[in-house]
Amino acid sequence: MANIKDTQDEFIIELTTGIKITDSTAVIKYISPSAVDSQWSATITNDAKGIINYINPIGNFLVAGTWKIWAHITRPNGKVIIGDVTKFSVKKEGI
C-alpha cells in the first residue's frame, strides 16, 4: 500500500484498467477514512492500455487514514466498467 503524508499535495494517482477505453469518460471513485463517498475527475493518459490519472491540486491536503479508490469508466454507449478497489494510506507527517 502506498503512503502519502498529510502535508503533501500536488501528487498523481494513476490507475491501470488493462482494457481499451477509447472515447470513454473516467473518474476515480473513492471512500475517504471519514467514510465520504465521492469521486475525482480523471484524465485518460493511455486509452489503449486503459491508464487514467488524477492530479491532486496544490493546497488540497487529504485526511489521514486509509483511502479506498477504484476506476469508474463510462463507455460512449453508456456501459459502465468498474475497477478493483485499491488502497493507499495518508499518514501524519513525522509519524
Helices and strands as residue ranges (DSSP letters): E 2-5, E 12-16, E 25-31, E 37-41, E 43-46, E 51-55, E 65-74, E 80-82, E 86-91
